[in-house]
Amino acid sequence: MPPQQLSLGIGLSDDARLDNFYARPDSANQFALTAAQRLLSGDEQYVCLWGGKGRSHLAQALCLEASARGWQVQYLPLATMRDYAFDAEGIEAALSGLEYLDLICLDDLDQVLGHKDWERGLFHLFNRLRDAGVPLLVCVRENPAHLQVGLADLKSRLQWGLSCQLQPLNDEEKLELLQMRAQARGLQLTPEVAQYLIQRVARDLDGLFRLLDELDRASLQQQRKLTIPFVRQVLETDARS
């Protein structure tokens, strides 16, 4: 029997879209984006994304795009789910009925490896999805061939299909991505200010995005443009608070 109720997903971000996933033409990240989209076109049934940044963005964006097309989808962040599905019964319930949907995205799958019940449950899920022809996107931190998996049959399943490595962005690419995110918020972020943020404030993308959110709020409240002096003022205010 198909499940009676399955939510779209846990923790899906409305900001995650396929059209705002940053990837330069002919790059490894563009290849990963194209591979994920092939799950929607039916040209691939299984894709594994690993390494770099942006795995969760791409998985959530794919689910949102599929849902917009009327597909029944499920995004499962396994790093979160392991905290409340920790025995065989709970894991079976969490993975039950997914073969009746149109797309499944398993994020942070490596975070449940080493747990016998999770590995066994995922192995059986892979088989059910394959038999039902349901597209599956899996996200892990490392090359799936190098993951420490207790169940040999699951390790072989993880190496099915297409494996795509996401590459970390260099500073020039981070600058372009930061400007793209700012433009989406209606902010004018000059290359000079973006460079200042990257070189003097934060180089990791999560930190940069949080800072951009903060600057967006401060700019709106004070009706100020994003200049280096204004950015410095906001940062100094934060440091004093």
C-alpha positions as CSV (number, residue, x, y, z in Angstrom):
1,M,0.0,0.0,0.0
2,P,1.3,3.5,-0.8
3,P,1.8,5.8,2.2
4,Q,-1.3,7.8,3.3
5,Q,0.7,11.0,4.0
6,L,4.1,12.1,3.0
7,S,5.2,15.6,3.4
8,L,7.2,17.4,0.6
9,G,10.3,17.3,2.8
10,I,12.0,18.3,6.0
11,G,13.8,21.7,6.1
12,L,13.4,22.5,2.4
13,S,14.6,26.0,1.6
14,D,12.5,28.2,-0.7
15,D,15.8,29.8,-1.8
16,A,17.0,26.6,-3.2
17,R,16.3,26.6,-7.0
18,L,18.0,25.0,-9.9
19,D,18.3,28.4,-11.7
20,N,20.3,29.9,-8.8
21,F,22.7,27.0,-8.3
22,Y,26.0,28.6,-9.2
23,A,28.0,26.7,-11.8
24,R,30.3,28.0,-14.6
25,P,29.8,26.5,-18.0
26,D,31.8,23.3,-18.6
27,S,32.7,23.0,-14.9
28,A,32.4,19.9,-12.7
29,N,29.5,21.7,-10.9
30,Q,27.7,22.3,-14.2
31,F,28.1,18.6,-14.9
32,A,26.6,17.8,-11.5
33,L,23.6,20.2,-12.2
34,T,23.0,18.6,-15.5
35,A,23.1,15.1,-14.0
36,A,20.6,16.0,-11.4
37,Q,18.3,17.5,-14.0
38,R,18.5,14.2,-16.0
39,L,16.6,12.6,-13.1
40,L,13.7,14.8,-14.1
41,S,13.9,14.0,-17.8
42,G,14.1,10.3,-17.1
43,D,17.6,10.0,-18.6
44,E,19.0,8.8,-15.3
45,Q,17.5,6.8,-12.4
46,Y,20.3,7.2,-9.9
47,V,22.8,10.1,-9.3
48,C,25.2,10.5,-6.4
49,L,26.6,13.9,-5.6
50,W,29.7,14.1,-3.4
51,G,32.3,16.6,-2.2
52,G,32.4,20.4,-2.4
53,K,29.5,22.6,-1.4
54,G,26.0,22.9,-2.7
55,R,24.8,19.3,-2.4
56,S,21.9,20.1,-0.1
57,H,21.0,23.1,-2.3
58,L,20.9,21.0,-5.4
59,A,18.9,18.2,-3.7
60,Q,16.3,20.6,-2.3
61,A,16.1,22.5,-5.6
62,L,15.5,19.3,-7.5
63,C,12.7,18.3,-5.1
64,L,11.0,21.8,-5.4
65,E,11.3,21.7,-9.2
66,A,9.8,18.2,-9.3
67,S,7.0,19.2,-6.9
68,A,6.2,22.2,-9.1
69,R,5.7,19.8,-12.0
70,G,3.2,17.9,-9.9
71,W,5.5,15.1,-8.9
72,Q,5.2,13.4,-5.5
73,V,8.6,13.8,-3.9
74,Q,10.5,13.2,-0.7
75,Y,13.6,15.0,0.6
76,L,15.2,13.1,3.5
77,P,18.0,14.8,5.5
78,L,19.4,11.6,7.1
79,A,21.7,13.5,9.5
80,T,18.6,14.9,11.1
81,M,16.5,11.7,10.8
82,R,19.0,9.5,12.6
83,D,18.2,11.4,15.8
84,Y,14.6,10.2,15.9
85,A,14.7,7.0,13.7
86,F,17.3,5.0,15.5
87,D,16.0,1.4,15.7
88,A,14.9,-1.1,13.1
89,E,11.2,-0.3,13.6
90,G,11.6,3.5,13.3
91,I,13.9,3.3,10.3
92,E,11.5,0.9,8.5
93,A,8.7,3.4,9.1
94,A,10.8,6.3,7.9
95,L,11.7,4.6,4.6
96,S,8.3,2.8,4.0
97,G,6.3,3.5,0.9
98,L,8.9,5.7,-0.8
99,E,8.8,3.5,-3.9
100,Y,5.3,4.8,-4.6
101,L,6.6,8.4,-5.1
102,D,8.1,10.0,-8.2
103,L,11.4,11.2,-6.8
104,I,13.5,10.6,-3.7
105,C,16.5,12.7,-2.5
106,L,18.6,11.3,0.4
107,D,20.9,14.0,1.8
108,D,23.9,13.3,4.1
109,L,23.5,9.5,3.6
110,D,27.1,9.0,4.9
111,Q,25.9,10.2,8.3
112,V,24.0,7.0,9.0
113,L,26.6,4.6,7.7
114,G,28.0,2.2,10.3
115,H,24.5,1.8,11.8
116,K,23.4,-1.7,10.9
117,D,19.7,-1.0,10.8
118,W,20.1,2.1,8.7
119,E,22.4,0.3,6.3
120,R,20.0,-2.6,5.9
121,G,17.0,-0.3,5.5
122,L,18.7,1.8,2.8
123,F,19.8,-1.4,1.0
124,H,16.2,-2.6,0.8
125,L,15.1,0.9,-0.2
126,F,17.6,1.1,-3.1
127,N,16.2,-2.2,-4.4
128,R,12.6,-1.1,-4.1
129,L,13.3,2.1,-5.9
130,R,15.2,0.4,-8.6
131,D,12.5,-2.1,-9.2
132,A,9.8,0.6,-9.3
133,G,11.9,2.8,-11.6
134,V,11.8,5.8,-9.1
135,P,14.6,8.4,-9.6
136,L,17.0,8.7,-6.7
137,L,19.5,11.4,-5.8
138,V,22.0,10.7,-3.0
139,C,24.3,13.2,-1.4
140,V,27.5,12.2,0.5
141,R,30.6,14.0,1.6
142,E,33.2,11.6,0.1
143,N,33.6,9.6,-3.1
144,P,31.0,6.7,-2.7
145,A,33.8,4.2,-3.6
146,H,35.7,5.3,-0.5
147,L,32.9,5.3,2.0
148,Q,33.2,3.1,5.0
149,V,30.1,0.9,4.6
150,G,29.5,-2.2,6.8
151,L,27.0,-3.9,4.4
152,A,28.9,-4.8,1.2
153,D,25.7,-5.0,-0.8
154,L,24.8,-1.4,0.1
155,K,28.3,-0.2,-0.8
156,S,27.8,-1.7,-4.3
157,R,24.4,0.0,-4.6
158,L,26.0,3.4,-3.7
159,Q,28.2,3.0,-6.8
160,W,25.4,2.5,-9.2
161,G,24.7,5.0,-11.9
162,L,26.3,8.4,-12.2
163,S,28.7,9.8,-9.6
164,C,29.4,13.6,-9.7
165,Q,32.0,15.5,-7.6
166,L,31.1,19.0,-6.7
167,Q,34.2,21.2,-6.6
168,P,34.8,24.0,-4.0
169,L,34.6,27.5,-5.4
170,N,37.7,29.7,-5.7
171,D,37.6,33.4,-4.6
172,E,36.6,34.7,-8.0
173,E,33.7,32.3,-8.2
174,K,32.6,33.1,-4.6
175,L,32.6,36.8,-5.6
176,E,30.3,36.1,-8.6
177,L,28.0,33.9,-6.4
178,L,27.8,36.5,-3.7
179,Q,26.8,39.2,-6.3
180,M,24.2,36.8,-7.8
181,R,22.7,36.2,-4.3
182,A,22.7,40.0,-3.6
183,Q,21.0,40.8,-6.9
184,A,18.3,38.2,-6.1
185,R,17.6,40.2,-2.9
186,G,17.5,43.5,-4.8
187,L,20.9,44.6,-3.4
188,Q,23.6,46.3,-5.3
189,L,26.9,44.6,-4.3
190,T,29.9,46.0,-6.1
191,P,32.9,43.8,-6.9
192,E,34.9,45.9,-4.4
193,V,32.5,45.3,-1.5
194,A,32.2,41.6,-2.4
195,Q,36.0,41.3,-2.5
196,Y,36.2,43.0,0.9
197,L,33.7,40.5,2.4
198,I,35.6,37.5,1.0
199,Q,39.1,38.7,1.9
200,R,38.6,40.3,5.3
201,V,35.5,38.8,6.7
202,A,34.7,35.3,5.7
203,R,35.7,32.9,3.0
204,D,33.3,30.0,3.7
205,L,30.1,30.2,1.8
206,D,27.8,29.6,4.8
207,G,29.4,32.5,6.6
208,L,29.2,34.8,3.6
209,F,25.5,34.0,3.1
210,R,24.7,34.7,6.7
211,L,26.6,38.0,6.5
212,L,24.7,38.9,3.3
213,D,21.4,38.3,5.1
214,E,22.5,40.5,8.0
215,L,23.6,43.3,5.6
216,D,20.4,43.0,3.7
217,R,18.4,43.7,7.0
218,A,20.7,46.5,8.0
219,S,20.6,48.1,4.6
220,L,16.8,48.0,4.6
221,Q,16.5,49.4,8.1
222,Q,18.9,52.3,7.6
223,Q,18.2,52.9,3.9
224,R,21.9,52.6,3.1
225,K,23.7,51.3,0.2
226,L,26.3,48.5,0.7
227,T,29.6,50.3,0.8
228,I,32.8,49.3,2.5
229,P,32.3,51.9,5.3
230,F,28.7,50.8,5.9
231,V,29.8,47.1,6.0
232,R,32.5,48.0,8.4
233,Q,30.0,49.9,10.6
234,V,27.6,46.9,10.7
235,L,30.4,44.5,11.6
236,E,31.7,46.9,14.4
237,T,28.2,47.2,15.8
238,D,28.0,43.4,15.9
239,A,31.3,43.1,17.6
240,R,30.2,45.5,20.4
241,S,26.8,43.8,21.0
